[in-house]
């Protein structure tokens, strides 16, 4: 399964990609990265068969 990230805007995409690089480098922790995720990424909605 391929996970495609959907951002709220181009600006949020740039911010999130920078934060992701900082996370990979060990500059920010997982809790801070989760904050960036909730701020920058669009919410995933559960779909039903109805």
N, C-alpha and C positions, 0 to 999 in steps of 0.2 A: 504494500500500500504506500502510495506517495502522499506525503503531507504537503499541501500547498498553503502557504500563509497568505491571508487576505488582510490587507491593511486598511485603515480608515481613510488614509490619504497618502499622497506621495511623500509629504513631510513626515508623517508618522512612520512610513517605511524606512526613510533615511535614519530617523532617530532609533528605530528598533534595530536596524542592521548595525549601527554603531554600538548600541548596548550589547548586542549579541557578540560582537567582536571583543568587547571589554569583558564579557562573561567568559568567553573562551580563553582569554589571556589571564583570567583569575583576578581581575581588577574589581569586579562586582560579584556579589554572592547570588545564590539561587533565589532568595527571597526578593531581592531587588530586581532580578530578571523577571520574576513573576509579575511584579508591579508594572514593568515595561510591557509585558505581554498583555495585561488587562487594559492598559492605556492605549496601546497602538494597534492591536489586532481586533478584527471584528468578531463578534460573539458567534459561537456555533450553536445552531438551533437543532433540537431533536425533531425529527420528522416521523410521523406515524403513517400507517397505511391508509388512514381514512381521508 
